[in-house]
Amino acid sequence: MRINYGLKPGDRLTIMEAFIDPEHPGNQASGRRTRECTVLREYPEFILADFGAYRESINKACIYCKEVLIWKGWKNK
């Protein structure tokens, strides 16, 4: 998916993604996990993000299919 979201390095995102409980792998409705990150760079197929202790890529195909939801801006707690 070559979609440009117009993200700049330093933009802060909140990411919500589905996760499966490892103790109950057959339960598809295990819940959602919300995490905050900082954008390092936006590539044509993925977004490179910094989660503090580690870096991770977010696939744009998952965002397009709504497996992962993103929104800009979050408040420091």
C-alpha positions in Angstrom: 0.0 0.0 0.0 1.7 3.1 -1.2 -0.4 5.6 0.9 1.2 8.8 2.2 -0.1 9.9 5.6 2.0 13.0 5.6 3.8 12.0 8.9 6.9 13.9 9.8 9.8 12.7 12.1 8.8 13.6 15.6 5.1 13.3 15.1 3.4 11.5 18.0 0.9 8.7 17.3 -1.4 6.6 19.4 -1.7 3.1 18.0 -4.5 0.7 18.8 -4.1 -2.9 17.6 -5.9 -6.2 18.3 -4.0 -8.8 20.3 -4.6 -12.4 21.0 -4.3 -13.8 24.5 -1.5 -16.5 24.5 -3.4 -18.5 27.2 -6.5 -18.6 25.0 -5.4 -18.5 21.4 -8.8 -19.6 20.0 -10.5 -16.5 21.5 -10.2 -14.0 18.6 -11.8 -11.2 20.7 -9.0 -11.1 23.2 -9.0 -7.3 23.2 -7.1 -4.3 22.0 -3.8 -2.8 23.0 -3.1 0.9 22.9 0.4 2.3 22.7 2.0 5.7 22.1 5.0 6.2 19.8 7.0 8.8 18.0 7.4 8.6 14.2 11.0 8.2 13.0 10.3 8.0 9.3 7.5 7.2 6.9 8.3 4.8 4.1 6.0 3.9 1.2 5.0 0.5 2.7 5.4 1.1 6.5 6.0 3.6 9.3 9.1 3.3 11.4 8.1 4.2 15.0 10.0 4.6 18.3 8.2 3.2 21.3 10.9 4.3 23.8 12.8 1.1 24.6 12.6 -0.3 21.1 11.7 0.6 17.5 9.0 -1.1 15.4 7.6 -0.9 11.9 3.9 -0.5 11.4 2.6 -2.0 8.1 0.4 0.4 6.1 -1.6 -2.6 4.8 -2.7 -3.3 8.3 -3.8 0.3 8.8 -5.7 0.3 5.5 -7.5 -3.0 6.5 -8.3 -1.4 9.9 -6.4 -4.1 11.8 -4.4 -1.3 13.3 -5.8 2.1 14.1 -3.7 5.2 14.3 -4.4 8.8 15.3 -2.1 11.8 15.8 -1.4 13.5 19.0 -1.4 12.3 22.6 -0.9 14.0 25.9 2.0 13.3 28.2 0.8 11.7 31.4 
